[in-house]
Every structure is written in C-alpha cells, then in structure tokens.
C-alpha cells in the first residue's frame, strides 16, 4: 500500500497483535528493525524518506493483527491515512513516498 508523505507532516506506524502472542517483526527496506510479542499498541515515529522507503510488518502464528499509518501532525487529533487488518494477511506492506 502506497502512502504519500508530504513535507511538514508527522507520521507514525501503529502495530497491534490480534490475539495469540506469536510475535511481530518490523522491517525497513528489508532490514529487521524491531521484534516483539505482546498485545500493546506499538507506535513508531516515521521519518520522511528522501524518496521512498518500504515498511513490512510480519505477524507470527495464524491470527495476524492490525497496522496503520497515522498522521499525528496535529497533536490534538490523529488521522489514519492507511490501515490493514488481519483479513489483509499475515504481512502488511507500506511504501512511504516523499511528495
């Protein structure tokens, strides 16, 4: 899923496991950057890339989870700009593109 990241915005990746704690791995351009196994909503700030960057969230087990790219530019409100649910599979992919 492609997400445009304009100058002046602040985006975060939100990740939450659906049920069983089978583990979650987060990759940035194919490199593992985080692993965890809990049911807390994890929020990761996303730097605006020079051109584009690929994010991949891989859920272990067979129940999956929810991921979202959230615009947190306005500290008083949060806006979901992209979201994937368990029905979207065990791997959620986003491509952030600078515009």
C-alpha positions, -999 to +999 in steps of 0.1 A: +000+000+000+015+033-010+014+063+013+024+098+003+044+116+029+044+154+024+068+179+039+057+192+073+037+161+082+045+137+111+035+101+105+037+071+128+034+033+123+010+017+147+011-021+152-011-044+174-013-082+176-048-095+173-048-124+198-022-151+205+012-137+212+032-153+184+055-124+177+057-094+153+086-083+132+090-049+116+113-045+086+126-013+069+138-018+034+142-055+041+162-050+073+148-062+106+144-032+130+120-045+157+106-077+172+081-080+200+054-103+213+026-086+233-008-071+228+002-034+234-003-010+205+032+000+195+037+034+179+068+041+159+077+076+145+084+075+108+110+099+093+101+114+059+123+095+035+144+113+008+125+094-019+107+062-007+110+035+019+094+001+023+079-010+056+069-046+062+051-059+094+051-097+096+029-114+122+038-148+135+013-176+141-020-176+122-042-148+137-025-117+124-030-082+136-037-046+127-013-020+113-019+017+105+000+047+092-013+076+114-009+113+108+000+129+141+010+163+128-018+180+149-011+170+185-048+173+193-060+148+167-048+117+149-058+108+114-055+072+100-041+076+064-037+038+057-048+007+076-045-031+072-065-057+092-060-094+099-081-101+068-054-085+047-029-113+055+000-120+078+023-095+062+013-058+059+034-037+035+035+000+031+056+022+008+062+057+021+068+081-008+080+117-003+060+142-022 
